[in-house]
Amino acid sequence: MAFPLQNLYDWYRDVIRNPKYRWWIVLGTAAYILMPFDILPDFIPIIGQIDDAVIITLLFTEVSQILIDRVKTKKKTVDGEQVASVDMPVDVQAVSID
């Protein structure tokens, strides 16, 4: 059995990458950060801010990864034709000029 925090992290990553639940998780995370009631209350110095910092870091990491993946896979349209993304090979018929 994996460590419970690892299970929670894996669940969070899976749910936030699901487009159906993505915005619910983002809104829930923002609400948790703004709520005065936390797992570790904020009035405890240093320790109270650790859970908020971890949640904020996790949220920004996952959202930025989603955006990076979207930019990589997006195809641009130029003059009605689709241009291959950077990762895709392009076939070229070269002709030598003498």
C-alpha positions in Angstrom: 0.0 0.0 0.0 1.3 3.4 -1.0 1.8 6.3 1.5 -1.6 8.1 2.0 -0.2 11.4 1.0 1.0 9.9 -2.3 -2.5 8.5 -2.9 -4.0 11.9 -2.2 -1.5 13.5 -4.6 -2.2 11.0 -7.3 -6.0 11.5 -6.9 -5.6 15.2 -7.2 -3.5 15.0 -10.4 -6.0 12.5 -12.0 -9.0 14.6 -11.1 -7.5 18.0 -12.1 -6.5 16.5 -15.5 -10.1 15.4 -16.2 -11.8 18.3 -18.1 -15.1 17.4 -16.5 -14.0 18.1 -12.9 -11.1 20.5 -13.5 -12.8 23.8 -12.6 -14.5 22.2 -9.6 -11.1 21.2 -8.2 -9.5 24.6 -9.0 -12.4 26.4 -7.2 -12.4 24.0 -4.3 -8.6 24.5 -3.9 -9.1 28.3 -3.9 -11.9 28.0 -1.4 -9.7 25.8 0.9 -6.9 28.4 0.7 -9.2 31.2 1.6 -11.1 29.4 4.3 -10.1 30.1 7.9 -10.5 26.4 8.8 -7.6 24.3 7.5 -6.0 21.0 8.4 -3.3 23.0 10.1 -4.8 26.3 11.3 -3.1 29.5 10.0 -2.8 31.1 13.5 0.0 28.6 14.3 3.2 30.3 13.1 5.0 28.7 10.2 3.3 25.3 10.5 -0.1 26.8 9.8 1.1 28.1 6.4 2.8 24.9 5.3 -0.4 23.2 4.2 -1.5 26.3 2.2 1.9 26.5 0.6 1.8 22.9 -0.4 -1.7 23.2 -1.9 -0.9 26.4 -3.8 2.3 24.8 -5.2 0.4 21.7 -6.2 -2.3 23.8 -7.9 0.1 26.0 -9.8 2.2 23.0 -10.9 -0.7 21.0 -12.2 -2.4 24.0 -14.0 0.9 25.1 -15.6 1.5 21.5 -16.8 -2.0 21.3 -18.3 -1.3 24.6 -20.1 2.1 23.5 -21.4 0.6 20.3 -22.7 -2.2 22.2 -24.4 0.2 24.5 -26.1 2.4 21.6 -27.3 -0.5 19.7 -28.8 -2.4 22.6 -30.3 -2.2 22.9 -34.1 -2.1 26.4 -35.6 -4.1 27.2 -38.7 -2.5 29.4 -41.3 -4.5 30.4 -44.4 -6.9 27.5 -43.9 -4.2 24.9 -43.7 -3.1 23.1 -40.6 0.6 23.5 -39.8 2.2 20.7 -38.0 3.3 21.4 -34.4 7.0 21.5 -33.5 7.1 17.8 -32.3 5.7 16.4 -35.6 8.0 15.5 -38.5 7.5 17.3 -41.8 7.9 15.6 -45.1 9.8 17.6 -47.6 10.5 16.9 -51.3 13.9 18.4 -52.0 15.1 19.2 -55.5 18.7 19.8 -56.2 19.6 22.9 -58.1 22.7 22.6 -60.4 
